[in-house]
Amino acid sequence: MKINKKSAMVIIKAVTGRIPEREELVKMLKDKFKAQSKSLTALTASQILEVTARKLISLKYVSLKSGISSGDIRNTDVTVHKEIHM
């Protein structure tokens, strides 16, 4: 599933309770998800949001209701399994 910026923000906010800054997301990707910093430096803030949201979904931090498209994700479509405190 392709995640757009708006959907990524909904997913990240559901897990963290807020929308973190780009630097906070990069730190989280490096620390929690072992992403390489050289692969993150060239990404824009929108791309970092999308990568983070995809990681949260793939590592089962959240699940999404079936049958929704990436542009239609709302808070009610996201089920949080693990929270991340920032």
PDB file of N, CA, C and O in Angstrom:
ATOM      1  N   MET A   1       0.847  -1.183   0.000  1.00  0.00           N
ATOM      2  CA  MET A   1       0.000   0.000   0.000  1.00  0.00           C
ATOM      3  C   MET A   1       0.888   1.240   0.000  1.00  0.00           C
ATOM      4  O   MET A   1       1.846   1.327   0.768  1.00  0.00           O
ATOM      5  N   LYS A   2       0.571   2.172  -0.844  1.00  0.00           N
ATOM      6  CA  LYS A   2       1.273   3.447  -0.887  1.00  0.00           C
ATOM      7  C   LYS A   2       0.677   4.355   0.178  1.00  0.00           C
ATOM      8  O   LYS A   2      -0.538   4.546   0.237  1.00  0.00           O
ATOM      9  N   ILE A   3       1.531   4.905   1.005  1.00  0.00           N
ATOM     10  CA  ILE A   3       1.093   5.798   2.078  1.00  0.00           C
ATOM     11  C   ILE A   3       1.389   7.233   1.659  1.00  0.00           C
ATOM     12  O   ILE A   3       2.520   7.547   1.289  1.00  0.00           O
ATOM     13  N   ASN A   4       0.387   8.107   1.714  1.00  0.00           N
ATOM     14  CA  ASN A   4       0.635   9.515   1.408  1.00  0.00           C
ATOM     15  C   ASN A   4       0.945  10.270   2.701  1.00  0.00           C
ATOM     16  O   ASN A   4       0.869   9.702   3.791  1.00  0.00           O
ATOM     17  N   LYS A   5       1.289  11.533   2.578  1.00  0.00           N
ATOM     18  CA  LYS A   5       1.718  12.330   3.731  1.00  0.00           C
ATOM     19  C   LYS A   5       0.624  12.438   4.792  1.00  0.00           C
ATOM     20  O   LYS A   5       0.896  12.281   5.982  1.00  0.00           O
ATOM     21  N   LYS A   6      -0.591  12.700   4.371  1.00  0.00           N
ATOM     22  CA  LYS A   6      -1.700  12.860   5.323  1.00  0.00           C
ATOM     23  C   LYS A   6      -1.945  11.558   6.095  1.00  0.00           C
ATOM     24  O   LYS A   6      -2.120  11.582   7.313  1.00  0.00           O
ATOM     25  N   SER A   7      -1.956  10.437   5.396  1.00  0.00           N
ATOM     26  CA  SER A   7      -2.164   9.146   6.043  1.00  0.00           C
ATOM     27  C   SER A   7      -1.012   8.820   6.990  1.00  0.00           C
ATOM     28  O   SER A   7      -1.230   8.292   8.081  1.00  0.00           O
ATOM     29  N   ALA A   8       0.215   9.136   6.571  1.00  0.00           N
ATOM     30  CA  ALA A   8       1.383   8.893   7.418  1.00  0.00           C
ATOM     31  C   ALA A   8       1.282   9.685   8.715  1.00  0.00           C
ATOM     32  O   ALA A   8       1.617   9.177   9.785  1.00  0.00           O
ATOM     33  N   MET A   9       0.825  10.918   8.620  1.00  0.00           N
ATOM     34  CA  MET A   9       0.681  11.749   9.811  1.00  0.00           C
ATOM     35  C   MET A   9      -0.358  11.175  10.768  1.00  0.00           C
ATOM     36  O   MET A   9      -0.164  11.212  11.983  1.00  0.00           O
ATOM     37  N   VAL A  10      -1.453  10.648  10.238  1.00  0.00           N
ATOM     38  CA  VAL A  10      -2.489  10.034  11.077  1.00  0.00           C
ATOM     39  C   VAL A  10      -1.916   8.820  11.804  1.00  0.00           C
ATOM     40  O   VAL A  10      -2.152   8.647  13.000  1.00  0.00           O
ATOM     41  N   ILE A  11      -1.173   7.989  11.100  1.00  0.00           N
ATOM     42  CA  ILE A  11      -0.595   6.774  11.686  1.00  0.00           C
ATOM     43  C   ILE A  11       0.436   7.124  12.752  1.00  0.00           C
ATOM     44  O   ILE A  11       0.413   6.560  13.846  1.00  0.00           O
ATOM     45  N   ILE A  12       1.338   8.049  12.441  1.00  0.00           N
ATOM     46  CA  ILE A  12       2.388   8.422  13.394  1.00  0.00           C
ATOM     47  C   ILE A  12       1.795   9.077  14.634  1.00  0.00           C
ATOM     48  O   ILE A  12       2.225   8.798  15.753  1.00  0.00           O
ATOM     49  N   LYS A  13       0.813   9.943  14.438  1.00  0.00           N
ATOM     50  CA  LYS A  13       0.185  10.595  15.583  1.00  0.00           C
ATOM     51  C   LYS A  13      -0.538   9.587  16.475  1.00  0.00           C
ATOM     52  O   LYS A  13      -0.558   9.741  17.697  1.00  0.00           O
ATOM     53  N   ALA A  14      -1.125   8.569  15.879  1.00  0.00           N
ATOM     54  CA  ALA A  14      -1.808   7.540  16.667  1.00  0.00           C
ATOM     55  C   ALA A  14      -0.816   6.790  17.564  1.00  0.00           C
ATOM     56  O   ALA A  14      -1.156   6.425  18.689  1.00  0.00           O
ATOM     57  N   VAL A  15       0.396   6.561  17.077  1.00  0.00           N
ATOM     58  CA  VAL A  15       1.395   5.797  17.828  1.00  0.00           C
ATOM     59  C   VAL A  15       2.145   6.665  18.833  1.00  0.00           C
ATOM     60  O   VAL A  15       2.407   6.226  19.953  1.00  0.00           O
ATOM     61  N   THR A  16       2.493   7.894  18.445  1.00  0.00           N
ATOM     62  CA  THR A  16       3.325   8.737  19.310  1.00  0.00           C
ATOM     63  C   THR A  16       2.537   9.767  20.107  1.00  0.00           C
ATOM     64  O   THR A  16       3.049  10.312  21.085  1.00  0.00           O
ATOM     65  N   GLY A  17       1.314  10.038  19.709  1.00  0.00           N
ATOM     66  CA  GLY A  17       0.513  11.042  20.395  1.00  0.00           C
ATOM     67  C   GLY A  17       0.673  12.444  19.826  1.00  0.00           C
ATOM     68  O   GLY A  17      -0.058  13.358  20.207  1.00  0.00           O
ATOM     69  N   ARG A  18       1.628  12.616  18.915  1.00  0.00           N
ATOM     70  CA  ARG A  18       1.850  13.915  18.282  1.00  0.00           C
ATOM     71  C   ARG A  18       2.611  13.698  16.977  1.00  0.00           C
ATOM     72  O   ARG A  18       3.024  12.580  16.666  1.00  0.00           O
ATOM     73  N   ILE A  19       2.788  14.767  16.224  1.00  0.00           N
ATOM     74  CA  ILE A  19       3.578  14.694  14.990  1.00  0.00           C
ATOM     75  C   ILE A  19       4.985  15.194  15.321  1.00  0.00           C
ATOM     76  O   ILE A  19       5.177  16.394  15.514  1.00  0.00           O
ATOM     77  N   PRO A  20       5.969  14.299  15.391  1.00  0.00           N
ATOM     78  CA  PRO A  20       7.337  14.714  15.719  1.00  0.00           C
ATOM     79  C   PRO A  20       7.987  15.492  14.568  1.00  0.00           C
ATOM     80  O   PRO A  20       7.560  15.410  13.416  1.00  0.00           O
ATOM     81  N   GLU A  21       9.015  16.235  14.911  1.00  0.00           N
ATOM     82  CA  GLU A  21       9.824  16.934  13.914  1.00  0.00           C
ATOM     83  C   GLU A  21      10.613  15.919  13.092  1.00  0.00           C
ATOM     84  O   GLU A  21      10.745  14.761  13.488  1.00  0.00           O
ATOM     85  N   ARG A  22      11.135  16.353  11.950  1.00  0.00           N
ATOM     86  CA  ARG A  22      11.899  15.468  11.057  1.00  0.00           C
ATOM     87  C   ARG A  22      13.071  14.819  11.797  1.00  0.00           C
ATOM     88  O   ARG A  22      13.298  13.616  11.666  1.00  0.00           O
ATOM     89  N   GLU A  23      13.813  15.608  12.569  1.00  0.00           N
ATOM     90  CA  GLU A  23      14.985  15.091  13.276  1.00  0.00           C
ATOM     91  C   GLU A  23      14.599  14.013  14.291  1.00  0.00           C
ATOM     92  O   GLU A  23      15.321  13.031  14.465  1.00  0.00           O
ATOM     93  N   GLU A  24      13.466  14.200  14.954  1.00  0.00           N
ATOM     94  CA  GLU A  24      12.986  13.203  15.912  1.00  0.00           C
ATOM     95  C   GLU A  24      12.615  11.898  15.204  1.00  0.00           C
ATOM     96  O   GLU A  24      12.877  10.810  15.716  1.00  0.00           O
ATOM     97  N   LEU A  25      12.006  12.016  14.028  1.00  0.00           N
ATOM     98  CA  LEU A  25      11.645  10.824  13.258  1.00  0.00           C
ATOM     99  C   LEU A  25      12.893  10.091  12.773  1.00  0.00           C
ATOM    100  O   LEU A  25      12.939   8.861  12.808  1.00  0.00           O
ATOM    101  N   VAL A  26      13.905  10.834  12.321  1.00  0.00           N
ATOM    102  CA  VAL A  26      15.153  10.209  11.883  1.00  0.00           C
ATOM    103  C   VAL A  26      15.802   9.480  13.055  1.00  0.00           C
ATOM    104  O   VAL A  26      16.277   8.356  12.897  1.00  0.00           O
ATOM    105  N   LYS A  27      15.826  10.110  14.229  1.00  0.00           N
ATOM    106  CA  LYS A  27      16.407   9.481  15.422  1.00  0.00           C
ATOM    107  C   LYS A  27      15.646   8.200  15.778  1.00  0.00           C
ATOM    108  O   LYS A  27      16.252   7.181  16.110  1.00  0.00           O
ATOM    109  N   MET A  28      14.318   8.263  15.707  1.00  0.00           N
ATOM    110  CA  MET A  28      13.510   7.088  16.001  1.00  0.00           C
ATOM    111  C   MET A  28      13.784   5.971  14.994  1.00  0.00           C
ATOM    112  O   MET A  28      13.905   4.809  15.382  1.00  0.00           O
ATOM    113  N   LEU A  29      13.883   6.305  13.716  1.00  0.00           N
ATOM    114  CA  LEU A  29      14.171   5.298  12.693  1.00  0.00           C
ATOM    115  C   LEU A  29      15.535   4.652  12.930  1.00  0.00           C
ATOM    116  O   LEU A  29      15.688   3.443  12.757  1.00  0.00           O
ATOM    117  N   LYS A  30      16.515   5.444  13.322  1.00  0.00           N
ATOM    118  CA  LYS A  30      17.858   4.898  13.564  1.00  0.00           C
ATOM    119  C   LYS A  30      17.898   4.070  14.846  1.00  0.00           C
ATOM    120  O   LYS A  30      18.475   2.983  14.859  1.00  0.00           O
ATOM    121  N   ASP A  31      17.296   4.567  15.918  1.00  0.00           N
ATOM    122  CA  ASP A  31      17.381   3.895  17.221  1.00  0.00           C
ATOM    123  C   ASP A  31      16.462   2.681  17.330  1.00  0.00           C
ATOM    124  O   ASP A  31      16.908   1.595  17.703  1.00  0.00           O
ATOM    125  N   LYS A  32      15.208   2.856  17.013  1.00  0.00           N
ATOM    126  CA  LYS A  32      14.232   1.774  17.188  1.00  0.00           C
ATOM    127  C   LYS A  32      14.213   0.775  16.038  1.00  0.00           C
ATOM    128  O   LYS A  32      14.037  -0.424  16.251  1.00  0.00           O
ATOM    129  N   PHE A  33      14.397   1.275  14.818  1.00  0.00           N
ATOM    130  CA  PHE A  33      14.229   0.427  13.643  1.00  0.00           C
ATOM    131  C   PHE A  33      15.531   0.137  12.909  1.00  0.00           C
ATOM    132  O   PHE A  33      15.517  -0.481  11.844  1.00  0.00           O
ATOM    133  N   LYS A  34      16.656   0.578  13.466  1.00  0.00           N
ATOM    134  CA  LYS A  34      18.000   0.279  12.938  1.00  0.00           C
ATOM    135  C   LYS A  34      18.198   0.699  11.488  1.00  0.00           C
ATOM    136  O   LYS A  34      18.895   0.022  10.731  1.00  0.00           O
ATOM    137  N   ALA A  35      17.590   1.804  11.103  1.00  0.00           N
ATOM    138  CA  ALA A  35      17.780   2.323   9.747  1.00  0.00           C
ATOM    139  C   ALA A  35      19.156   2.981   9.653  1.00  0.00           C
ATOM    140  O   ALA A  35      19.642   3.553  10.628  1.00  0.00           O
ATOM    141  N   GLN A  36      19.767   2.899   8.505  1.00  0.00           N
ATOM    142  CA  GLN A  36      21.078   3.500   8.279  1.00  0.00           C
ATOM    143  C   GLN A  36      20.917   5.002   8.038  1.00  0.00           C
ATOM    144  O   GLN A  36      20.077   5.419   7.240  1.00  0.00           O
ATOM    145  N   SER A  37      21.717   5.807   8.722  1.00  0.00           N
ATOM    146  CA  SER A  37      21.586   7.258   8.593  1.00  0.00           C
ATOM    147  C   SER A  37      21.904   7.740   7.182  1.00  0.00           C
ATOM    148  O   SER A  37      21.334   8.732   6.729  1.00  0.00           O
ATOM    149  N   LYS A  38      22.807   7.051   6.481  1.00  0.00           N
ATOM    150  CA  LYS A  38      23.141   7.492   5.121  1.00  0.00           C
ATOM    151  C   LYS A  38      21.968   7.313   4.167  1.00  0.00           C
ATOM    152  O   LYS A  38      21.883   8.017   3.161  1.00  0.00           O
ATOM    153  N   SER A  39      21.064   6.387   4.464  1.00  0.00           N
ATOM    154  CA  SER A  39      19.897   6.197   3.601  1.00  0.00           C
ATOM    155  C   SER A  39      18.773   7.184   3.928  1.00  0.00           C
ATOM    156  O   SER A  39      17.815   7.307   3.166  1.00  0.00           O
ATOM    157  N   LEU A  40      18.888   7.885   5.058  1.00  0.00           N
ATOM    158  CA  LEU A  40      17.839   8.811   5.480  1.00  0.00           C
ATOM    159  C   LEU A  40      18.162  10.270   5.185  1.00  0.00           C
ATOM    160  O   LEU A  40      17.247  11.086   5.082  1.00  0.00           O
ATOM    161  N   THR A  41      19.423  10.614   5.049  1.00  0.00           N
ATOM    162  CA  THR A  41      19.804  12.021   4.940  1.00  0.00           C
ATOM    163  C   THR A  41      19.261  12.704   3.688  1.00  0.00           C
ATOM    164  O   THR A  41      18.965  13.898   3.728  1.00  0.00           O
ATOM    165  N   ALA A  42      19.124  11.994   2.602  1.00  0.00           N
ATOM    166  CA  ALA A  42      18.651  12.606   1.358  1.00  0.00           C
ATOM    167  C   ALA A  42      17.133  12.704   1.278  1.00  0.00           C
ATOM    168  O   ALA A  42      16.607  13.322   0.352  1.00  0.00           O
ATOM    169  N   LEU A  43      16.424  12.111   2.223  1.00  0.00           N
ATOM    170  CA  LEU A  43      14.962  12.106   2.156  1.00  0.00           C
ATOM    171  C   LEU A  43      14.366  13.413   2.663  1.00  0.00           C
ATOM    172  O   LEU A  43      14.887  14.032   3.591  1.00  0.00           O
ATOM    173  N   THR A  44      13.271  13.818   2.042  1.00  0.00           N
ATOM    174  CA  THR A  44      12.544  15.008   2.492  1.00  0.00           C
ATOM    175  C   THR A  44      11.723  14.650   3.725  1.00  0.00           C
ATOM    176  O   THR A  44      11.604  13.480   4.086  1.00  0.00           O
ATOM    177  N   ALA A  45      11.162  15.663   4.362  1.00  0.00           N
ATOM    178  CA  ALA A  45      10.337  15.442   5.553  1.00  0.00           C
ATOM    179  C   ALA A  45       9.129  14.555   5.221  1.00  0.00           C
ATOM    180  O   ALA A  45       8.767  13.685   6.014  1.00  0.00           O
ATOM    181  N   SER A  46       8.510  14.765   4.069  1.00  0.00           N
ATOM    182  CA  SER A  46       7.359  13.950   3.656  1.00  0.00           C
ATOM    183  C   SER A  46       7.763  12.490   3.462  1.00  0.00           C
ATOM    184  O   SER A  46       7.031  11.579   3.850  1.00  0.00           O
ATOM    185  N   GLN A  47       8.922  12.277   2.865  1.00  0.00           N
ATOM    186  CA  GLN A  47       9.398  10.907   2.654  1.00  0.00           C
ATOM    187  C   GLN A  47       9.726  10.224   3.977  1.00  0.00           C
ATOM    188  O   GLN A  47       9.486   9.027   4.136  1.00  0.00           O
ATOM    189  N   ILE A  48      10.275  10.982   4.928  1.00  0.00           N
ATOM    190  CA  ILE A  48      10.567  10.431   6.262  1.00  0.00           C
ATOM    191  C   ILE A  48       9.264  10.016   6.942  1.00  0.00           C
ATOM    192  O   ILE A  48       9.202   8.964   7.577  1.00  0.00           O
ATOM    193  N   LEU A  49       8.231  10.833   6.812  1.00  0.00           N
ATOM    194  CA  LEU A  49       6.919  10.480   7.381  1.00  0.00           C
ATOM    195  C   LEU A  49       6.409   9.172   6.782  1.00  0.00           C
ATOM    196  O   LEU A  49       5.929   8.299   7.505  1.00  0.00           O
ATOM    197  N   GLU A  50       6.512   9.039   5.466  1.00  0.00           N
ATOM    198  CA  GLU A  50       6.019   7.846   4.787  1.00  0.00           C
ATOM    199  C   GLU A  50       6.814   6.604   5.179  1.00  0.00           C
ATOM    200  O   GLU A  50       6.235   5.540   5.401  1.00  0.00           O
ATOM    201  N   VAL A  51       8.122   6.733   5.265  1.00  0.00           N
ATOM    202  CA  VAL A  51       8.972   5.600   5.673  1.00  0.00           C
ATOM    203  C   VAL A  51       8.630   5.174   7.093  1.00  0.00           C
ATOM    204  O   VAL A  51       8.509   3.982   7.379  1.00  0.00           O
ATOM    205  N   THR A  52       8.476   6.146   7.978  1.00  0.00           N
ATOM    206  CA  THR A  52       8.149   5.837   9.375  1.00  0.00           C
ATOM    207  C   THR A  52       6.795   5.133   9.472  1.00  0.00           C
ATOM    208  O   THR A  52       6.661   4.149  10.200  1.00  0.00           O
ATOM    209  N   ALA A  53       5.809   5.620   8.758  1.00  0.00           N
ATOM    210  CA  ALA A  53       4.477   5.005   8.792  1.00  0.00           C
ATOM    211  C   ALA A  53       4.528   3.570   8.274  1.00  0.00           C
ATOM    212  O   ALA A  53       3.909   2.679   8.854  1.00  0.00           O
ATOM    213  N   ARG A  54       5.265   3.342   7.180  1.00  0.00           N
ATOM    214  CA  ARG A  54       5.382   1.979   6.645  1.00  0.00           C
ATOM    215  C   ARG A  54       6.081   1.052   7.640  1.00  0.00           C
ATOM    216  O   ARG A  54       5.707  -0.114   7.768  1.00  0.00           O
ATOM    217  N   LYS A  55       7.093   1.564   8.344  1.00  0.00           N
ATOM    218  CA  LYS A  55       7.785   0.770   9.363  1.00  0.00           C
ATOM    219  C   LYS A  55       6.830   0.414  10.500  1.00  0.00           C
ATOM    220  O   LYS A  55       6.816  -0.724  10.969  1.00  0.00           O
ATOM    221  N   LEU A  56       6.044   1.375  10.938  1.00  0.00           N
ATOM    222  CA  LEU A  56       5.097   1.131  12.027  1.00  0.00           C
ATOM    223  C   LEU A  56       4.072   0.069  11.651  1.00  0.00           C
ATOM    224  O   LEU A  56       3.677  -0.745  12.486  1.00  0.00           O
ATOM    225  N   ILE A  57       3.651   0.078  10.409  1.00  0.00           N
ATOM    226  CA  ILE A  57       2.694  -0.930   9.942  1.00  0.00           C
ATOM    227  C   ILE A  57       3.370  -2.294   9.818  1.00  0.00           C
ATOM    228  O   ILE A  57       2.835  -3.297  10.289  1.00  0.00           O
ATOM    229  N   SER A  58       4.532  -2.332   9.191  1.00  0.00           N
ATOM    230  CA  SER A  58       5.196  -3.625   8.945  1.00  0.00           C
ATOM    231  C   SER A  58       5.668  -4.292  10.226  1.00  0.00           C
ATOM    232  O   SER A  58       5.727  -5.520  10.294  1.00  0.00           O
ATOM    233  N   LEU A  59       6.005  -3.508  11.244  1.00  0.00           N
ATOM    234  CA  LEU A  59       6.473  -4.075  12.513  1.00  0.00           C
ATOM    235  C   LEU A  59       5.344  -4.220  13.534  1.00  0.00           C
ATOM    236  O   LEU A  59       5.591  -4.431  14.721  1.00  0.00           O
ATOM    237  N   LYS A  60       4.104  -4.106  13.056  1.00  0.00           N
ATOM    238  CA  LYS A  60       2.900  -4.358  13.853  1.00  0.00           C
ATOM    239  C   LYS A  60       2.712  -3.404  15.029  1.00  0.00           C
ATOM    240  O   LYS A  60       2.123  -3.784  16.040  1.00  0.00           O
ATOM    241  N   TYR A  61       3.208  -2.162  14.909  1.00  0.00           N
ATOM    242  CA  TYR A  61       2.890  -1.150  15.913  1.00  0.00           C
ATOM    243  C   TYR A  61       1.442  -0.727  15.757  1.00  0.00           C
ATOM    244  O   TYR A  61       0.771  -0.380  16.728  1.00  0.00           O
ATOM    245  N   VAL A  62       0.966  -0.763  14.506  1.00  0.00           N
ATOM    246  CA  VAL A  62      -0.427  -0.435  14.196  1.00  0.00           C
ATOM    247  C   VAL A  62      -0.951  -1.409  13.155  1.00  0.00           C
ATOM    248  O   VAL A  62      -0.186  -2.044  12.429  1.00  0.00           O
ATOM    249  N   SER A  63      -2.252  -1.508  13.101  1.00  0.00           N
ATOM    250  CA  SER A  63      -2.887  -2.218  11.993  1.00  0.00           C
ATOM    251  C   SER A  63      -3.990  -1.309  11.456  1.00  0.00           C
ATOM    252  O   SER A  63      -4.544  -0.477  12.174  1.00  0.00           O
ATOM    253  N   LEU A  64      -4.287  -1.492  10.188  1.00  0.00           N
ATOM    254  CA  LEU A  64      -5.302  -0.686   9.531  1.00  0.00           C
ATOM    255  C   LEU A  64      -6.499  -1.562   9.189  1.00  0.00           C
ATOM    256  O   LEU A  64      -6.358  -2.754   8.917  1.00  0.00           O
ATOM    257  N   LYS A  65      -7.674  -0.953   9.206  1.00  0.00           N
ATOM    258  CA  LYS A  65      -8.868  -1.689   8.794  1.00  0.00           C
ATOM    259  C   LYS A  65      -8.709  -2.124   7.349  1.00  0.00           C
ATOM    260  O   LYS A  65      -8.134  -1.403   6.534  1.00  0.00           O
ATOM    261  N   SER A  66      -9.211  -3.284   7.042  1.00  0.00           N
ATOM    262  CA  SER A  66      -9.102  -3.770   5.657  1.00  0.00           C
ATOM    263  C   SER A  66     -10.074  -3.011   4.761  1.00  0.00           C
ATOM    264  O   SER A  66     -11.124  -2.541   5.200  1.00  0.00           O
ATOM    265  N   GLY A  67      -9.693  -2.910   3.508  1.00  0.00           N
ATOM    266  CA  GLY A  67     -10.557  -2.293   2.517  1.00  0.00           C
ATOM    267  C   GLY A  67     -10.474  -0.785   2.424  1.00  0.00           C
ATOM    268  O   GLY A  67     -11.313  -0.172   1.763  1.00  0.00           O
ATOM    269  N   ILE A  68      -9.488  -0.161   3.066  1.00  0.00           N
ATOM    270  CA  ILE A  68      -9.360   1.291   2.943  1.00  0.00           C
ATOM    271  C   ILE A  68      -8.222   1.619   1.993  1.00  0.00           C
ATOM    272  O   ILE A  68      -7.256   0.864   1.885  1.00  0.00           O
ATOM    273  N   SER A  69      -8.337   2.740   1.311  1.00  0.00           N
ATOM    274  CA  SER A  69      -7.247   3.175   0.438  1.00  0.00           C
ATOM    275  C   SER A  69      -6.340   4.111   1.228  1.00  0.00           C
ATOM    276  O   SER A  69      -6.743   4.654   2.256  1.00  0.00           O
ATOM    277  N   SER A  70      -5.131   4.294   0.750  1.00  0.00           N
ATOM    278  CA  SER A  70      -4.137   5.076   1.492  1.00  0.00           C
ATOM    279  C   SER A  70      -4.544   6.535   1.679  1.00  0.00           C
ATOM    280  O   SER A  70      -4.090   7.176   2.627  1.00  0.00           O
ATOM    281  N   GLY A  71      -5.372   7.064   0.815  1.00  0.00           N
ATOM    282  CA  GLY A  71      -5.794   8.452   0.937  1.00  0.00           C
ATOM    283  C   GLY A  71      -6.947   8.666   1.888  1.00  0.00           C
ATOM    284  O   GLY A  71      -7.277   9.806   2.216  1.00  0.00           O
ATOM    285  N   ASP A  72      -7.560   7.594   2.334  1.00  0.00           N
ATOM    286  CA  ASP A  72      -8.757   7.701   3.162  1.00  0.00           C
ATOM    287  C   ASP A  72      -8.540   7.296   4.613  1.00  0.00           C
ATOM    288  O   ASP A  72      -9.517   7.053   5.321  1.00  0.00           O
ATOM    289  N   ILE A  73      -7.314   7.215   5.077  1.00  0.00           N
ATOM    290  CA  ILE A  73      -7.059   6.752   6.447  1.00  0.00           C
ATOM    291  C   ILE A  73      -7.454   7.842   7.447  1.00  0.00           C
ATOM    292  O   ILE A  73      -7.043   8.996   7.333  1.00  0.00           O
ATOM    293  N   ARG A  74      -8.257   7.439   8.423  1.00  0.00           N
ATOM    294  CA  ARG A  74      -8.688   8.328   9.510  1.00  0.00           C
ATOM    295  C   ARG A  74      -8.290   7.686  10.831  1.00  0.00           C
ATOM    296  O   ARG A  74      -7.886   6.523  10.867  1.00  0.00           O
ATOM    297  N   ASN A  75      -8.404   8.439  11.903  1.00  0.00           N
ATOM    298  CA  ASN A  75      -8.049   7.914  13.227  1.00  0.00           C
ATOM    299  C   ASN A  75      -8.815   6.643  13.560  1.00  0.00           C
ATOM    300  O   ASN A  75      -8.276   5.743  14.203  1.00  0.00           O
ATOM    301  N   THR A  76     -10.055   6.565  13.131  1.00  0.00           N
ATOM    302  CA  THR A  76     -10.879   5.397  13.441  1.00  0.00           C
ATOM    303  C   THR A  76     -10.458   4.160  12.658  1.00  0.00           C
ATOM    304  O   THR A  76     -10.871   3.049  12.990  1.00  0.00           O
ATOM    305  N   ASP A  77      -9.640   4.339  11.619  1.00  0.00           N
ATOM    306  CA  ASP A  77      -9.166   3.220  10.801  1.00  0.00           C
ATOM    307  C   ASP A  77      -7.878   2.603  11.341  1.00  0.00           C
ATOM    308  O   ASP A  77      -7.433   1.566  10.849  1.00  0.00           O
ATOM    309  N   VAL A  78      -7.279   3.234  12.348  1.00  0.00           N
ATOM    310  CA  VAL A  78      -5.983   2.808  12.867  1.00  0.00           C
ATOM    311  C   VAL A  78      -6.168   2.174  14.243  1.00  0.00           C
ATOM    312  O   VAL A  78      -6.778   2.766  15.133  1.00  0.00           O
ATOM    313  N   THR A  79      -5.635   0.964  14.407  1.00  0.00           N
ATOM    314  CA  THR A  79      -5.621   0.299  15.708  1.00  0.00           C
ATOM    315  C   THR A  79      -4.183   0.240  16.191  1.00  0.00           C
ATOM    316  O   THR A  79      -3.327  -0.347  15.529  1.00  0.00           O
ATOM    317  N   VAL A  80      -3.912   0.846  17.344  1.00  0.00           N
ATOM    318  CA  VAL A  80      -2.557   0.904  17.885  1.00  0.00           C
ATOM    319  C   VAL A  80      -2.332  -0.318  18.774  1.00  0.00           C
ATOM    320  O   VAL A  80      -3.120  -0.602  19.676  1.00  0.00           O
ATOM    321  N   HIS A  81      -1.228  -1.040  18.497  1.00  0.00           N
ATOM    322  CA  HIS A  81      -0.864  -2.198  19.299  1.00  0.00           C
ATOM    323  C   HIS A  81       0.267  -1.882  20.285  1.00  0.00           C
ATOM    324  O   HIS A  81       0.311  -2.437  21.382  1.00  0.00           O
ATOM    325  N   LYS A  82       1.181  -0.987  19.886  1.00  0.00           N
ATOM    326  CA  LYS A  82       2.295  -0.556  20.740  1.00  0.00           C
ATOM    327  C   LYS A  82       2.444   0.949  20.576  1.00  0.00           C
ATOM    328  O   LYS A  82       2.428   1.461  19.457  1.00  0.00           O
ATOM    329  N   GLU A  83       2.588   1.656  21.688  1.00  0.00           N
ATOM    330  CA  GLU A  83       2.807   3.097  21.633  1.00  0.00           C
ATOM    331  C   GLU A  83       4.289   3.404  21.754  1.00  0.00           C
ATOM    332  O   GLU A  83       5.043   2.630  22.343  1.00  0.00           O
ATOM    333  N   ILE A  84       4.702   4.521  21.201  1.00  0.00           N
ATOM    334  CA  ILE A  84       6.070   4.999  21.326  1.00  0.00           C
ATOM    335  C   ILE A  84       6.003   6.355  22.022  1.00  0.00           C
ATOM    336  O   ILE A  84       5.337   7.275  21.545  1.00  0.00           O
ATOM    337  N   HIS A  85       6.694   6.470  23.149  1.00  0.00           N
ATOM    338  CA  HIS A  85       6.724   7.739  23.880  1.00  0.00           C
ATOM    339  C   HIS A  85       7.954   8.513  23.452  1.00  0.00           C
ATOM    340  O   HIS A  85       9.068   7.989  23.459  1.00  0.00           O
ATOM    341  N   MET A  86       7.741   9.763  23.080  1.00  0.00           N
ATOM    342  CA  MET A  86       8.844  10.589  22.603  1.00  0.00           C
ATOM    343  C   MET A  86       9.090  11.733  23.562  1.00  0.00           C
ATOM    344  O   MET A  86       9.985  12.547  23.336  1.00  0.00           O
TER     345      MET A  86
END
